[in-house]
């Protein structure tokens, strides 16, 4: 049976789950979803466990910061017919056909690409990415508008603006001036996870670092954010 605990370390609240096992030493693990688990000897007291977690707190925070940067890795896309691509959480088969015109559209479970030379992988990739970008220009502002009413009680430093980028190491980022940048890859995941990233960044416009106040605000704005983050970090994107 596991036990949930919290530890205040400076401005940061560390949440960790404790389980007991037949062992002599205590082990602390930081997982890809940023959760922290502790496996302790049966004889370990709560005070001793907390002392060990506090001692390792700088290491825990470094691990969480590093893991938060990286997205799950997937095999490089080949951009050939039959390959699987995702759009807003749903899976589609890529179908590449030759035609004088350039076009990309969703049709009956397929992401259909029309291009003059289907062997030109770079061109097919460019068309698919541009299609994702066009969809993002519609979906991201829609989701931002849906999330902003949650912050009606706060005076944001500026009217949030959106930018779209291909990023390898982050789902999103923001500046103090109110510019929120979202990873184009978010167009591959369900809207609920896009909402989480947007709310996360909006919270940063009020609390600029991952302090206790930041997580308290995130809890108020989106109580199930941890579950969304865990599932987002487990999404297969490429």
Helices and strands as residue ranges (DSSP letters): E 3-9, E 12-21, E 27-30, E 36-41, H 46-55, H 57-69, E 84-87, E 90-98, E 103-107, E 110-115, H 121-148, G 149-151, E 161-165, E 172-174, E 179-183, G 184-188, H 191-204, H 212-221, H 225-233
